[in-house]
Amino acid sequence: MKDHVLVSARLLVVFTLLLGFAYPAVVWAVGRVAFPRPAGGSFVTHGEKVVGSERIGQAVTSPGLFRPRPSAAGAGHDAAASCGSNRGPTSKALADRVTAEVARARAENPSTKGPVPADAVTASGSGLDPHVSPEFALWQVPRVSRESGIPAIELEAMVARRTEGRFLGLYGEPRVNVLLLNLDVLSRRPPPAGGEPPPR
């Protein structure tokens, strides 16, 4: 019995050191050396101020900026409460939410024609997806153009420049980072007196 306890104790110490300290340290070191920007949070600055991360979606309220997709994380885009709604296709609550999001999207973008893109009315699995589809970004161009004063053709060119392709040409879908696109919009607009606020 004593031998079994000693062996178990030694294994506990060895695996605690190996998997609790050594392995995380190696993964952290590899991340910091091979992928320093993502490992550091991929923070984005506007002027001298950090305004967000390329990898975490955030709410946008200004009508002159592009909107992200809806979020079910906490009260919406809460980085401390990442989650999806966990509602299935037969859920009435999900259907009601999508119906309300369609009405909101159409009310915000009355001059935009065509069907509302799916990612304009559905949340991602994390609730913090920083990207939208190129279709959703282009769908918002008439509103952003009207509110910002930037010609639609320039906004469409911004969307095209910010469109990222599939990973290795195979995985995922083309996407547009909303934060980076909105910073392009802010850099094109003349700043108001007192300076330009961060994108919200």
N, C-alpha and C positions, 0 to 999 in steps of 0.2 A: 504493500500500500504506500509506504513512504517513498519507494522508488518512482511510482506513478505520479505522486504529487510533485516530486522534484523535477521529473521530466516535463510535466505540464507547466510548472513555473518557469523552467528554462525556455520552453517554447513560447510562452506568453511574453517573456522579456525579448526574445529574439524577434518575434513577429511584430511586437510593438515598435521596436527600434527600426525594423526593416520597412514595414508598411505604414507606420504612423509618423516616422520622421524621414528616413532615407528616401523612400519613393516620392513623397510629396516634394521634398527638397530638389530632387533631380528633375521632376516635372516642372517645378517653378523655374529652375535655372535654365532648362531648355527653352521654356516659353520666353523668358526674358532675353535670352541670347538670340534665338532664331526668329521670334516674333515680338520684338520689343514694343511696338505700338499697340497691337491688340492686347498684349499682356498687361500693358499699362493703363488700359481702359479706353483707348481710341478717343481721347477727349478732343473736342473741337473748340477753338477760340474764335471770338468775333471782336476785333480790336484787341484789347488787353484782357478780356473777360472770357472765362470758360462758359460756354452756353449749352453744352451737352456732350453726348457721346455718339459716335457714328453707329454704335451697336445697340443703343437703347432708344426706343421711340418715346416721344414726349408730345403732350397735348399742344395744339396750336389754335389760338382763338382769333388772331387777326384775320379779317376777311381778305386782306391783300397778300396773304401767304397761302401756300399749299397745305392742305390738311393731311394728317396721317389716317390710317384706317382706325375704326373704333377699337376701344380697349375694354376688356373685362377685368383688368388688373386693379384690384382695390376699387377706388372711386374713379378709375380710369387713368391709364399710363402711370401707375404707381410702381416704381422700380423696387419697392420693398415688398410688393405683394404680387409678383409675377404669376399669372394663371390665365387659363381660358375659362369660358363659361361652363364647360362640361355638359352642354345641352345637346341632345341628339336631334336628328332631322325631324322627328315626330313631336318635338317639344313645342307646345303652344307658346311658352314664354319666349323661346327663340324666334318663332314666327312673328310674334308681336314686336319683339325688339327689331328685327330686320325691317318690318313694315314701318316702324317709327323712324328708323335710320334712312330708309328710302325717302320718306316724306321730308325729313330734315335736309337730306342731300339735294333734293329737288328745290326746296325752298331757298337754300343757299346759292344754288346755281340755276336760276330760272331761265337763263338764256342758253344753257347747254342742252343740246338735243341728243337723242339716242338713249339706249338703256343705261341704267346706273351700273357701273362696274361692281362685280361681286365684292371686291375688297373695300369698296366704299361703305359697305353696310354690314360686314362681318368682321369679327375680331380674330386675331391670330391665336395660336395655341398658347403663346406666352403672354399675350396682351401688350407686349413691348416691341413688336416688330418695327424696326426703323424704316422699312421700305414699303412702297406701294408699287403697284404695277404701272408700267408706262401708260396703259389705257386710262387708269384712274388719274394719273398726273395730268394727262392731256385733257381729260374730261373737265378738270378744274380751271383750265387756261382762261376761258372767257371771264370767269369771276375775278381771278387774280389780275388779269389785264385791266378790267374795269376799275378795280379798287386801287391798283398800284400805278396805273398810268403807263405801264410798260406794254408796247405793242405785242399782240398775240404771237406774231411770227418770232419775236425774240424769245418769248417764254417757251415756245415749242422747241427752239434751238437749245435752250437751257436744259429742257427735259431730255432731249436727244443726247446732249453731252454727259448728263448724269445717269443715263441708262447703263446699267451693268448687265453683261451677258451671263449666260449659264456658266457655272463653275466647270472648268475644263471643257467647255463647249457642250457638256452633256447633262449636268445635274442642276436641278432647280429651274427657275423661270427668270426671264429678264425682269429687272427691278430698278427702282429709283430711290435713292436715299433722300428722305424728305428734309432732314436737317440741312444737308449740303445744298439741296436745291433751293431751300428758303434763304440760305446765306447768299446764294447767287442773286436771288431777287433783291435782298437788302443791299447788296453791293451795287446793284444797278440803279436803285432808287436814290434820289438825292436825300441826304440825311436831314431830318427836321432840326429846328433849333434845340439845343441841349443834347444833341447826339441821338443816334439810332438805338432803340431798345433791342434787347436780344429777341430772337425769333420765338414768338408765342402765339 
